[in-house]
Amino acid sequence: MAYGDYSDEHIKTILGSVQTIAMVGASANPNRPSSFAMKYLRNKGYKVVPVNPGQAGKEILGEKCYGSLEEIPHKFDMVDVFRSSEAAGPITDDAIRLKDEKGISVVWMQLTIINEEAAARAEAAGLTVIMDRCPKIEYGRLNQELGWGGFNSGVISAKRPKARIVS
């Protein structure tokens, strides 16, 4: 599949098939986009495993953080890359190497993360690849949720309606 040529059905199929996501680049800082995405995806029923060498052994949002994909002791379906395009190459190579052992079927590179060479290697190895998209945003968009601001408050406007004068 060509980069960026992802149908809504393709994205829905991926999001419907994965259960456990290894989030590489997960942050303990609640103001970082990875924290918003992790919290949102967990609230939607996904198990999200944080991967961050600087936080290994600690917890992020109540989940044990690992230093690498290889350190995760259980299977996971998807690798969500919250790192640079350059870093996505070695991360993708790790996913390819571990795909059978860990059950990985998808490498998802976040917004602005594009590494076509890594994507080609992953696809040649039988993995599905998505680049320059966010699973949180795609989930919200495909389910008609107000999730663009990092949360779903259900509130469309903070303005109060003007009082009506009835005569």
VOPAGU-2260 file (C-alpha; in pm, 1 decimal, decimal comma):
REM VOPAGU-2260
SITE   aa  ch    i         X         Y         Z
SITE  MET   A    0       0,0       0,0       0,0
SITE  ALA   A    1     134,6     343,0     -92,0
SITE  TYR   A    2     227,6     581,5     185,9
SITE  GLY   A    3     -69,9     794,7     289,1
SITE  ASP   A    4    -314,3     586,7      84,6
SITE  TYR   A    5    -505,0     448,2     381,8
SITE  SER   A    6    -876,5     395,3     342,0
SITE  ASP   A    7   -1104,1     436,3     640,3
SITE  GLU   A    8   -1183,1      64,0     615,3
SITE  HIS   A    9    -812,1     -22,6     631,4
SITE  ILE   A   10    -764,4     192,4     943,5
SITE  LYS   A   11   -1081,9      49,9    1103,1
SITE  THR   A   12    -961,8    -303,4    1035,4
SITE  ILE   A   13    -628,5    -233,3    1202,9
SITE  LEU   A   14    -781,4     -60,0    1504,5
SITE  GLY   A   15   -1035,8    -341,1    1535,9
SITE  SER   A   16    -776,0    -617,1    1518,8
SITE  VAL   A   17    -518,3    -497,7    1771,7
SITE  GLN   A   18    -557,8    -533,5    2146,4
SITE  THR   A   19    -214,6    -457,9    2290,3
SITE  ILE   A   20      -1,1    -164,5    2176,0
SITE  ALA   A   21     366,5    -108,7    2258,5
SITE  MET   A   22     407,2     270,3    2259,7
SITE  VAL   A   23     772,4     352,9    2188,3
SITE  GLY   A   24     847,6     701,6    2313,5
SITE  ALA   A   25     576,9     704,1    2580,0
SITE  SER   A   26     627,2     994,2    2816,9
SITE  ALA   A   27     572,8    1023,8    3190,6
SITE  ASN   A   28     496,2    1395,3    3134,1
SITE  PRO   A   29     114,5    1424,7    3127,6
SITE  ASN   A   30     140,6    1725,9    2893,7
SITE  ARG   A   31     309,8    1528,8    2613,4
SITE  PRO   A   32     106,6    1400,4    2316,8
SITE  SER   A   33     208,3    1039,8    2388,5
SITE  SER   A   34      51,8    1068,9    2733,6
SITE  PHE   A   35    -277,0    1194,3    2585,5
SITE  ALA   A   36    -273,7     916,0    2326,3
SITE  MET   A   37    -189,4     647,9    2581,7
SITE  LYS   A   38    -465,2     756,6    2818,7
SITE  TYR   A   39    -720,7     780,8    2538,1
SITE  LEU   A   40    -637,1     442,0    2386,9
SITE  ARG   A   41    -649,0     277,0    2729,3
SITE  ASN   A   42    -993,6     429,7    2785,5
SITE  LYS   A   43   -1102,7     270,0    2457,0
SITE  GLY   A   44   -1006,3     -76,8    2579,9
SITE  TYR   A   45    -656,1    -117,5    2441,6
SITE  LYS   A   46    -372,2    -236,1    2663,0
SITE  VAL   A   47     -90,9      13,1    2607,1
SITE  VAL   A   48     260,6     -82,6    2714,6
SITE  PRO   A   49     498,6     214,2    2749,9
SITE  VAL   A   50     850,1     180,4    2605,3
SITE  ASN   A   51    1104,7     444,6    2702,3
SITE  PRO   A   52    1465,8     363,4    2801,7
SITE  GLY   A   53    1480,5     665,5    3034,2
SITE  GLN   A   54    1174,1     545,6    3225,5
SITE  ALA   A   55    1242,7     168,5    3218,2
SITE  GLY   A   56    1130,6      -4,9    3537,8
SITE  LYS   A   57     910,5     287,1    3639,9
SITE  GLU   A   58     539,4     327,3    3573,0
SITE  ILE   A   59     366,1     549,4    3320,5
SITE  LEU   A   60      -7,3     584,8    3379,2
SITE  GLY   A   61       4,9     280,2    3604,0
SITE  GLU   A   62     174,4      56,3    3346,0
SITE  LYS   A   63     527,2     -78,7    3385,6
SITE  CYS   A   64     760,3      87,9    3137,5
SITE  TYR   A   65    1016,8    -111,1    2941,7
SITE  GLY   A   66    1343,7       2,9    2786,8
SITE  SER   A   67    1290,7    -175,3    2455,0
SITE  LEU   A   68    1042,4    -388,8    2263,6
SITE  GLU   A   69    1251,9    -694,2    2339,5
SITE  GLU   A   70    1211,7    -642,4    2716,9
SITE  ILE   A   71     832,0    -666,5    2704,7
SITE  PRO   A   72     765,0   -1013,4    2850,6
SITE  HIS   A   73     434,6   -1074,9    2669,4
SITE  LYS   A   74     290,9   -1053,0    2320,6
SITE  PHE   A   75     162,7    -729,9    2166,4
SITE  ASP   A   76      -3,5    -659,2    1832,5
SITE  MET   A   77     114,2    -313,3    1737,1
SITE  VAL   A   78     418,0     -89,9    1775,0
SITE  ASP   A   79     317,8     278,3    1797,8
SITE  VAL   A   80     624,4     494,3    1721,6
SITE  PHE   A   81     637,3     829,5    1906,2
SITE  ARG   A   82     997,2     898,6    1799,9
SITE  SER   A   83    1166,6    1074,1    1508,4
SITE  SER   A   84    1154,9     948,6    1150,2
SITE  GLU   A   85    1520,0     848,4    1181,7
SITE  ALA   A   86    1458,5     653,3    1503,9
SITE  ALA   A   87    1162,4     479,7    1338,7
SITE  GLY   A   88    1409,1     278,7    1125,2
SITE  PRO   A   89    1578,3      85,8    1408,7
SITE  ILE   A   90    1246,1      53,6    1595,3
SITE  THR   A   91    1087,6     -95,8    1284,1
SITE  ASP   A   92    1384,4    -331,9    1246,7
SITE  ASP   A   93    1328,8    -446,9    1605,9
SITE  ALA   A   94     959,9    -504,7    1528,1
SITE  ILE   A   95    1054,1    -711,3    1221,4
SITE  ARG   A   96    1301,9    -918,1    1422,7
SITE  LEU   A   97    1050,9    -976,0    1704,8
SITE  LYS   A   98     730,6   -1009,0    1501,2
SITE  ASP   A   99     690,1   -1385,7    1535,7
SITE  GLU   A  100     807,4   -1405,3    1897,2
SITE  LYS   A  101     590,5   -1114,6    2015,1
SITE  GLY   A  102     298,2   -1146,1    1771,3
SITE  ILE   A  103     351,1    -803,5    1612,4
SITE  SER   A  104     140,0    -737,1    1303,8
SITE  VAL   A  105     141,5    -355,3    1277,6
SITE  VAL   A  106     399,3     -75,8    1290,3
SITE  TRP   A  107     224,6     260,2    1328,7
SITE  MET   A  108     431,8     577,2    1294,4
SITE  GLN   A  109     279,0     884,8    1453,0
SITE  LEU   A  110     201,9    1222,5    1295,3
SITE  THR   A  111     500,9    1363,0    1100,3
SITE  ILE   A  112     687,9    1030,3    1134,7
SITE  ILE   A  113     767,8     903,2     785,0
SITE  ASN   A  114    1035,2     647,3     702,9
SITE  GLU   A  115     959,5     488,8     368,3
SITE  GLU   A  116    1266,9     263,3     373,0
SITE  ALA   A  117    1168,7     119,3     711,3
SITE  ALA   A  118     809,0      81,8     594,2
SITE  ALA   A  119     924,1    -110,5     286,0
SITE  ARG   A  120    1131,9    -346,1     503,3
SITE  ALA   A  121     837,7    -402,1     739,4
SITE  GLU   A  122     590,8    -465,2     458,9
SITE  ALA   A  123     835,7    -707,2     293,6
SITE  ALA   A  124     844,6    -893,3     627,6
SITE  GLY   A  125     463,1    -916,9     632,3
SITE  LEU   A  126     385,2    -630,1     870,1
SITE  THR   A  127     118,6    -368,0     809,8
SITE  VAL   A  128     254,9     -12,3     823,1
SITE  ILE   A  129      82,0     319,7     881,1
SITE  MET   A  130     281,3     645,2     870,1
SITE  ASP   A  131     204,2    1006,2     958,8
SITE  ARG   A  132    -118,6     924,4    1141,7
SITE  CYS   A  133    -221,2     901,4    1506,1
SITE  PRO   A  134    -429,2     603,1    1621,6
SITE  LYS   A  135    -597,6     823,3    1882,4
SITE  ILE   A  136    -705,6    1077,3    1622,2
SITE  GLU   A  137    -805,8     808,2    1372,9
SITE  TYR   A  138   -1010,5     622,2    1634,8
SITE  GLY   A  139   -1189,0     941,5    1735,1
SITE  ARG   A  140   -1245,8    1049,8    1374,8
SITE  LEU   A  141   -1382,3     712,3    1267,6
SITE  ASN   A  142   -1612,2     696,8    1571,1
SITE  GLN   A  143   -1736,7    1055,8    1540,6
SITE  GLU   A  144   -1592,1    1159,1    1874,7
SITE  LEU   A  145   -1482,0    1503,6    1981,5
SITE  GLY   A  146   -1130,1    1383,1    2052,5
SITE  TRP   A  147    -917,8    1642,3    1871,2
SITE  GLY   A  148    -829,9    1835,5    2189,4
SITE  GLY   A  149    -695,6    1532,1    2374,1
SITE  PHE   A  150   -1017,2    1452,5    2553,1
SITE  ASN   A  151   -1381,5    1386,7    2482,2
SITE  SER   A  152   -1579,9    1620,3    2700,3
SITE  GLY   A  153   -1895,6    1604,4    2492,5
SITE  VAL   A  154   -1908,8    1984,0    2512,2
SITE  ILE   A  155   -1914,0    2162,2    2179,1
SITE  SER   A  156   -1885,7    2515,1    2315,6
SITE  ALA   A  157   -1800,1    2674,9    2645,9
SITE  LYS   A  158   -2019,3    2974,2    2565,0
SITE  ARG   A  159   -2352,8    2999,4    2733,6
SITE  PRO   A  160   -2653,3    3041,4    2509,8
SITE  LYS   A  161   -2793,0    3392,3    2498,7
SITE  ALA   A  162   -3103,4    3442,2    2707,0
SITE  ARG   A  163   -3419,2    3450,8    2503,1
SITE  ILE   A  164   -3669,1    3721,5    2568,6
SITE  VAL   A  165   -4021,6    3594,7    2542,7
SITE  SER   A  166   -4287,6    3860,5    2487,1
